[in-house]
Amino acid sequence: MKAEYSPIDRASSVPLILLLRSGVAWLALSGVLGLVAAAQLISPHFLDSWSFTTYGRVTALAETSFVYGWLANAGVALALWSLGRLSGEPLRGQGWALGGWLFWNLGVLAALVGIVHGDSTGFTLLGLPRYVHLVLLFSYAALAVPGILAWSGRQRKISYASQWYAVAALFLFPWILSVVHVTLFAWPARGVLQPIIAGWYAQCAWTLWIAPLVLSVAYFVVPKETGKVLPSYEFASLGFWTLIFVGGLTGGRHLIGGPVPAWIPALAVVSCALLLFHTFIVFLNLRGAVFARGVASRLISIGLAAYILGALVDAVTSFHSVAEHTQFTYFDTLQQQLALYAGASTVLFGGIYFALPRITGNLWTSAGLVRAHVGATVVGLLLLLISLGGAYYVQSQGLLDAKVSFATITAQTRPWLLGAFYAQAILLVGNIALLVNLLASACWITDFSAPATFNPAPALETSAT
Amino acid sequence: MKNNVIFFLGLFTALLISWAGIVLGSNAQLGKLAPYYDDNDSTSYPQWLPGVAAQGQLVYRDLGCASCHTQQVRRPGFGSDQARGWGERQSVARDYIYQPAPQLGSYRIGPDLTNLGDRKPSAPDVDDLLHLLYVGAPGMPSYRFLFHTRQLGVGAQASDHALSLKGALSPPAGTEVVPSRRALELASYLVTLKTTYDYPEAVPLAAAPKEGEK
């Protein structure tokens, strides 16, 4: 198909390319760290002679670099890009984005150095040491400025689902981070309120920040790739508001059976079920992605399938009787990888493959590297999810039977964890391919818009088929 | 969605509702939770952690021990927590009110540690735990960076808490392996872990009899 082509993109390319490059670089780093952590699950004495490579810190480093390095940079870049496109003008306030990019990435770097030194807060998805919160807060607000300007100054009065999701993600994250900073660090709450608040943050970071970023990409790319109006689009706003209103209430499912008021996990069961309404609308709207050709829509349809599956799994495991089996096991890892990797990252990959040629005006340098990355992502993810599923099953059976010792469980899960290790290695190879290809493709910008003729630039999508 | 103001107000309201519901709601319920005064013992529970143990909890946090160990016992009948001897009753919110950084954890790659200081038949003491930290266990890494080897003067007596190591691990003659301050804090913290006092809200729940059983 023909790639439509717009001088708007060229004018806003600098901050977007910087964000994408640093995002993919953090992704590769988190892949290395994740590989070390996976190796340590197989042989615990691997690299245990230094404090900074001990398992607890390596996992915190991998997670921080993945979420705040990769997902944040890439997600914000694509959100800004689609907001600019849909506003019909080049992005305004790009200086804010440049400053935001610089300080956000310095903040993430400082967070990693802090965790190496032992300043991690120890909470899931919030390993960030307390002293980087303010830097991240203000730099994110700066990053959001061009997006908000593009939204409020848009030329058309009507707006699109892609814009709602993008604006929600840009607007809400600073609030979530500042609230959690005040209640957990500035005036810390006592006792189990800390894990409750941290769980609320982790859930909001997913449902009110990362998921909206990802959905804004999907809602932008899918209609372009299919060339059709989204089916049942009139329900899209219902789906959006369901996510925004209900999403933040689902965090309690991690606290089932814990020393917290029983209404917290009970509320999570109800809201996880309500959230399926949102998931169903996403499915209705974007189901066309499966039939579209091209790398971008292929990756996005895989990502959306994982997103939908993830929501179903969340709803099922929020029940007491299911949680008895899944709680505290590798199933949590599986759920996290299903959401953050198979769901979010794959959609962002698709978005990058779609957007980068339009931003730079260049084709992807190597179609072979694209193929390598897509292939490694698909194979790696399948192997990872299957291995973690196997490890979960063995571990869960062992944990429920008090006669089975931990040494036995360790020995029994080992072959499955070996599979997860290989999966991480395959994913890492794919991500290095993406990094190399991205650096090569985005090192110059071709300005097709100079002659005032419409240049259809025949095939900006690489076809890996 | 034509109106910017209403759109942003909607977003903000949504966040406000989930924050008020979960954060403020649980704070209203638990924020003023007081220790429980037992007239018979003339003591209130839970008790403050000794200073060295409170420091140890921060060491526990910064090494990420919670990546593999939980500190929450679930009620009888939910999982095998009681059968594994991790505690006779479920953990309750009051257990944690004096902890500077409660470490509930979310993975059980290793055992739960809520009642490590009250294991039956015999609970580990500080020296056992230091030894474990130095040597590691199947499935558990060692933490040798928390220790150092130092020269022992001729005929000098070994230091307090010097590890007694055998075989390949034993240090060269004339030297000894001693824990750092952080290792001692961590081990002192771990031995204080016990939630043995039964609060009114934590009276052990008997597992409900199965249908047809009496």
Interface residues (C-beta under 8 A of the other chain):
Chain A: Q40 L41 P44 H45 D48 S49 W50 S51 T54 Y55 G56 R57 T59 A60 G118 D119 S120 T121 G122 T124 W151 S152 K157 I158 S159 W164 V167 A168 F171 L172 W175 I176 V179 T183 A189 R190 G191 V192 L193 Q194 P195 I196 I197 W200 C204 L208 S237 W241 I244 F245 G247 G248 L249 G251 G252 H254 L255 G257 G258 P259 V260 P261 W263 I264 L267 H320 E324 Q327 F328 T329 D332 L399 L400 D401 A402 F406 A407 I409 T410 A411
Chain B: M1 K2 N4 F7 F8 G10 L11 F12 A14 L15 I17 S18 W19 G21 I22 V23 G25 S26 N27 Q29 L30 G31 L33 R61 D62 L63 G64 C65 A66 S67 C68 T70 Q72 R74 R75 F78 G79 S80 A83 R84 Q90 S91 V92 A93 R94 D95 Y96 I97 Y98 Q99 A101 P102 Q103 L104 G105 S106 Y107 R108 I109 G110 P111 G136 A137 P138 G139 M140 P141 S142 Y143 R144 F145 L146
